[in-house]
């Protein structure tokens, strides 16, 4: 499947899309499927990132995308531009509060299956350590079953960006 992606900012790095099929801060994507042309285009509902496969598209809308009905979830579109699944944030392993998804990206194999990284953050939930803004947990979403791996995760202190 070939996608044409237009970014919100000219300086976005497009290499990530070519290598991993992940686009950050895009505003429009177009493709052809079954002799029809399709387009997802956003002005006010700012998608943060998307993953584009030969079978579906995953799009993440972050919390400032309040005009979109499903912020902080991954939306799965089929190639006919229909929403076919809403994937909520994973249940954190390292803390007890459901947290917003703040990004997707890296692809890796776990037990022979392809997974995509899904980052969630504490959203300033932990402020016990001086200088630590919060924590980030990277979880892994199976790209076939769309379930999160039950144990695989990375825990990161977030000192601010």
ABEGO torsion letter per residue (X at the ends): XBBBBBBABAABBAAAAAAAGBBBGBABBBBBBGGBBBBBBBAABBBABBBBBAABBBBBBBAABAABABBGBBBBBBAAGBBABBBBBBBBAABABBBBBAEBBBBBBBGGBBBBBBBBBAGGABAABBGBAEBBBBBBBBAAAGBBBAABBBBBBBAEX
